Amino acid sequence: MKTTGRSTDSAAALERGTEHDYSTSRTGVVPLAERRSRYHFLSLWITLAAGFTYLFLGFQYHDAGYSLVKAVGAGAIGAIAYLIYALPAAYLGSTTGQTHALLTRSILGRVGSALVTVLLIGIAAGWTAFAFNLLATLYDGLFGWGHIVVISVVLAVVGITNNLFGFTGIAAFARYLVAPLMILWMLYLVIKGFAEIPASVLSSGTGGDTLPFLSGIGVAIGSVMWGNEPDTWRYGKPKLFWPALPMLVAFAVGLVLFVAGGWMMAQLSKAGQFDFGPAFRYTVEYSLFGVLALGAVVATVLQIAINDGNYYEMVNAGQNALGGVRGWRRWYTCLLMAAIAALFTWWFPSVEDGFFKVASWSSIALPCVTVVMCVDRFVLPRLIPARRPMDTIPSWRTAGVANWPGIAAVLIAVAFGAWGLGLLPGQASIPSAGLPAVEAWLLAGILYTALAWAAGRGSRSAALLGFSREPQAAAESDTDNG
């Protein structure tokens, strides 16, 4: 059968995307010739947004007593806050062509890069654990299988398959069939819900708000946050507002439509706080003609396809640490990341309020790092005479020891955000601190600007700011085993 040029280009883009190359020092910059179209990113981000994380978010808003208007409002404001952060973060990736982890080696030095590599793996593994525990919960709700922990761990191991072998089938199936089907399903559910739920409930909620509105916005920010935006957008065009359209369409799907769908699921099913599985079964019976198998297929394909992004984040971080080891192969990294994800997935059910903790840490840890790197890339050259070379990537041997002002700014900002979100060990209460995530990003940027400006005026500026020891050399004797 003859294919069109667009479908051929899309298939080629999908195949290149699952290879995850340009992730080691020797071949770490995506050339301009390899950049993808806006259509590619639009379809990718719609798929990422058409997932169960946002249904679960809407479900939790309902449980907290939010009205539909309040739930959608929290999601929409969270999307706007994320967009303000994400545009420069994406621009950082598109102008350098480097992964988030490789950028940390150039900008934060060996110490900073090692710390951030651990964060990248930990945050992505936390989201993977949540996603596959949720999928196992959906199976239990649909079919009463039980054994949620065992099933979720098996799913976490199987989920690495696309990254390990470079399969494009599931990704293409999700992008071109399942995600559109899921969006149509949610539209039908929301329209049907509007016709049956009293207007007074839609506007006033179920009463007894247990989640302050600003905290609800913070959870939305954490739910949509990746933190490693350069990993994806290094394949985009190097223009600041170029990613805006794919992001806005994705937010309309995820943080508006799917949040509304999750709220409707909770309201129509009358499910309790921990009954997302039974609520999903009710929703399949209510608006998907009771075809439980179809509900299971939709959930499985979407969760596996979306978690390709989490594994992508983990594998790129692992490649930063291990990709230059002689004889190392990318598939070794994939297997190692699958083992870590399985461990997190096994542990996740024992974590109290696991979803909120993962979303909260996600909203502060990696974004503060990215803000510091944006300041270093776009602001600092205007303030100090030294210029950090970004056209090559230093090896671990030639990289600077540490960008101490950058590391200090990140640690202080993350500590503030953790305090504002009630994440510190032994913290008895959560302060009224506005939007701690956004404040932490601002604090990281302001602190780094001030500290780096002070350090950059001294005679030891290159060492303090973690400059490579061989800035003019072609980076790396590492072997790219990708």
N, C-alpha and C positions, 0 to 999 in steps of 0.2 A: 504494500500500500504506500502510496506517495505521501510524504509528510510536507507540511509547510515550512518555510524558513524559520518562522517564529518557534514552532514546536521543536525543530531541530536544535535551534540555539538554546532553548530552555532545557532540553535534555542534556546538552553539552555543559551548560552551566551547573545543573544539578550534579553531574558526574564530577566536575572539577571541585564543586563545593564539598563533596564527601571525601575527596582526597586530602583536604586540609594541609596543603603544602605551604611553603613560605613560613615555616614555623621554627626554623633553627637559625643560628647566627649566619651561616654561609649563604643561605637563600632565604632571607627573612623579610625582604621588601617586595610587595606585590607591584609588578610593573604596570604602568598605565595601560598597556595593551591588554592586560588581564582584567580590567575593571568591568563591572557588570552594568546592565541597564537598570533604569528605575523600575521598569516592569518586574524584573527579577526580585528586587527588594520589596515591591508592593505585594507580590504573591507570597513571598517568604514571611513577611511580617503579619499578613492577614492570617496565615496558617498558625503562626506563633500565638496570635491573639485569640484564635477560635478554640480555646482550650478550657479545661475544667478548673484551672486555677481561678479564673474569673467567675465561673459559676459558683465555686466554693466561697469566693469573696462575697458575692451577693447573698449567698446562703447565710454567711456569718453576720452580715449587716442586718439581715432580717432577725436573726437570733438576738442581736444586740438591741432590738426594738426600733430600728430605723424604718421610716416610711420609704416607699419606693423612690420618691423625689429626693429624699435625703441620701439614700444609698447611691443613686446615680450621680448626685451632686458630689459626693465624696470621691467617687471614681473619676469623674471628669476633672475635678480640681487636682487630684493626684496625677492625672495624665498631663495637665498643663505644667505642674511642677517638674515632672520627669522630662518633659520636652525642653524646658529651659536648661536643664543639665545635659540632656542627651545630644543636642545639636552640636555644641562645642566638643563633646566627647567623641561623636562620630567624625567630626572634622579633624580631630587629632589622628584618628586612624586613617582617614582618606588622604591626608597630607603627608603622612609618613609611610603608609603602606605596611605598617608593622602590627603584630599582635600586641595585646595589652601587656603580656608577660615580657616580651622582648623589649618593649618601650621602658619597662621598669629597670631593665638591666642598663640601658643607656642613661636613663634619667636619675634613678635612685641608687645605682651602684649594686655591688654584689649583696650587701646586707639587705638593702631594701627590696631587691628583686627576689631574694629567698623568702622574705616575709610575705610578700604579695603573692608569690606562687602558692604558698600554703593557704592564704586567704581565698585565692581563686578556686583551688581544689575543694576547700571546705565549704564555701558558699554554694558552689554548683552541686556538690554531693548532697548538701542539705535539701536543695530543691528537688534533686533526683529522688531522694528518700521520700519526701512528701508526695511527689507525683505518683510513685509506684505503690505506696501505701494507699493512696486515694484510689488508684485503679483496682487494687485488690479489694478495697471496700466496696467499689461499684459492682465487682463480680459477686461479692457476698450479698449485696442488696438485690441483684438481679436473680441469682440462682441459689442463694443460701449455702455457698460453698464453705464458708468459714476459713480457717487456716490463713488468716490475712497476712501474718508476718512471713510465713514460709512462701506464700505465693508472691508477695511483694519482693522478697529477696531474689527469687528466681527471675522475676520480671526485670529487676535491676541488672542482673547478669546478662540476660538476653538482650536488654536494651542497647548494649554497646555494639550490636551486630552491624548496624549501618556504618558506624565509625571504623569498625575493624576491617570490614570487607569492601567498603565503598559501594554498597548496594544503593541504588537510586529508586527502586520500586516502591518502597513504603513511603519515602519522602514525596515522590511524584503522586502516588495514590492519595496521600493526605492533602497535598497542595491543590490538586485539580479536581478532586471528587469529594473527599470526606469533609474537608474544611468548608467548602460551599454548602454541602448538605447540612452540616452542623449549624451554619449561619441561618439557612432557611428554616431549620427546625426551631431555633431560638426565636426567630421572627414570628413563626406560627404560635409558639408557646406564649410569647408576650402579648400578641394580639388577642389570643383566646383568653388569656388572663385578664386583660383589660375589660373584656366583655363580661366576665363572671365575678371579679373581685369588686366589692363596693368601693365607690370613689372615696368614701371617708377613710377606709383602710389604706388605700393607695397614698393618700395625702398625709395621714396622721400616724401611720405605723401601728405596731402592736403594743406600744407603751413600754415604759420601764427601760429607758435607754441605759445600757451598761457600758457603752463605748463612747467616750467624748468625740465630738465631730472631728476635731483636729487629729485625734488619734486614729479615727477612721480614715482620714486623708493619708496619714502616715502609713497605714497598712496598705492602701492602694499604691502608694509610691513603692513600697517594698515589693509588692506583688508584680509590678511591671518592670522593676529594676533588674537589669542584667549586670551592670558594673564593668563589663568587659566589652563595651561598645566598639572599641577599635578593632576587635577580632572580626566582627561582621563588616563594618563600614570601611575597612581598609580596601575592600573590593569596590567601593563606590567612587563617584566623581569627587574630586577635591574642591567642593564648594560648600560653604557653611550651611545654607538653607536647602541644599539638594535633597537631604533625607526627610524633609518636613512632610511631604505628601504621604509617603508610605507609613510614617509614624502616625500621622493624624487619622488616616483611614483605619489603621490597626487599633488605635485607641477607641475610635467610635465603635468598633466591633467588640473589643475586649472589655473596656472599662465603662461602657455605656450599655450596649445590647446584652452582653453576657452577664454583667452584674445585675441587670434587670431580670434576665432569665433565671439566675440563681435565686434572686429574691422571690420571683414567682414560684419556683420549685418549692421553696420553704413554705410560702403562704398557702398554696393549693394543696400540698401534701399534709400540712399540719405536723410536719416532722419535728422532732426534738433536735437539740443542739448537736448531738453526735450521730444523727440518723441520716447522713447524707446518702448512704447507700440505698435505704428504703425510699428516700425522697426521689432518687434517680429512677428507681423502678416505677414509682407512681407516675413520674413524668413521662417515661417511655409508654406506659399504658394510657396516659392522658392525651399525649400529643404526638406519639410515634406509632399509633395504631396497635400498641401492645406487642410489637415485634421485639422481644427481649434480645434475641440473637443479633439483630441489627444494632440495637443500643450498645451491646458488648463490642461489636466490630468497630463502631464509630469511636467509642471510648479508647479502645486498644490502639488503633491506628494513630489517633491524635496524640495520645500520651507518649507513644514511642517516637513519633516524628518530632514532637516538641522537645522531648528530652534529648534529641540529637544536639540541640543547642547547649544543654547543660554538659553533655559529654564533650562537645566541641571545646567548651571553656576549660574543662578539666584536662583534656588531652593537650591542648595548646600550652597550658601551664606546665604540664608534665614534660613536654618537649623542651620548654625553656630550661628546665633543670637537667634533663637527661638526653636530649636530642643530639648533643655534641659528643657523647661518649662513644668511643670507637667500637664499632660492631653493633651498636644499639639500633633497633628498628622501631618504627612508629607503632607497629602492632604490639610490641612489648609494652609501650606506654598505654595503649588501649586496654590491655589485659590488667595492668596494674590499676588503672582508674576504675575498671569494672569491679575489682576486688574492694577498693575503697568505697565505691558506691553501695555495694552489697552490705558492707559493714555498717555504714550510716543508715541504710534502709532497715537493717535488723534492729538498730538502736532507737530509731525514730519513735516507735510507739511508746517508749518509756519516757519521752520528753513531754513535760506538761506544756500545753498550748504550743505544740511544735510548729504549727503553721505561722502563728504570730511571731515566734522567736526567729524563724528562718526569714520571714519578711522583714522584721525589724533589723536584723544584722545585715541583710541584703541592702537595706536602704541607706546604710552609713559606711560600711567597711570599704568596699571597693570604690564607691563613688568619691570618697574623700581622696583616695589614691589618684583617681582619674582627674579630679579637679587640680591637684598639685601638679600633675604632669601637663595639664592644659596651661596652667600659669607658667610653668617652665618653658613650654614651647612658644606661647603666644604673647606673654607679658614680660617675662624676665629679660629677653634680649633688648627690650627698650629701656631697661633700668641699669644694667651692668654692662661693662665692656666685653666681658668674656662671652664667647659663643660656643654652645655645645654642638658638636657635629652630629647630624642625624641621618646622613646619607649612608652610613655604615653602622653595623651592630657589633659592639665589642664582644669578644669572647669572655668567658668567666675569668680567664687569666688576665686579660688586658683591661677589663672593666674597672672603674673606680671602686674603692672600698665601700663608700657609702655617701649618699647625699644627706648629711646629718640634718640640715634645716628641713628638707622634705620629709624625712622620716619622723622628726619631732612634730611637724605640723600635722601629719597623718595620725600619729598616736594620740596627740592632745585632742584633735577633732573627733576621732572615733570614741575616745573616752567620754567626751562631753555628750556625744550622741547616745552612747550606751546608757549614761546616767539619765538623760532626758527620756529615754524609752524604757527605763526600768530594767535594764539587762545586766547590771553589775551584780556579781555574787553577793548575797546577803542583803540586797537592797529591798527595804520593806515597802516602799511606796514609790509611785511614779509622780514626779513633779509636774506642775502646770507650766510647761516650757514651750508652748506654741507648737511649732513643727520642728522637732529636734533634728530630723534628717536634713532638712534644708538648711537649718542653722549650722549644722556640722559641716556641710559642704562649704558654706560661706566662711566659716572659721578656718577651715583647712586652707582655702585660697588666700585669705587675708594674712594668716600667720606665715604661710610660706613666702608670700611676697615680701613681708617685712624681714623675716629671718634671712632669706636669700639675698635681699638687697644689702643687708648689713654684712653678710659673709662675702658677697661679691666685691666689696670695696677693699678687702684686705689682700695681703700678699699671698695668702694660702687659699685663695678662693677656689681654685681648681680642685684641690684636695677636699675641701669642706663640702663642695657641691657635687662630689662624686664624678668628676670628669674622667673619661677614659684616659689611661696612661699612654695610649698610642692613638691619639685622635685622628691622625692623618693616614694611618695604615689601613689597608683593606682588611676589614674585620675577619678575624677568625682563621684558625687552623682547624676548627671543628669540622667534622665530616657530617654532611647532611644525609641522614639515613632515612629520611621521610618516605 
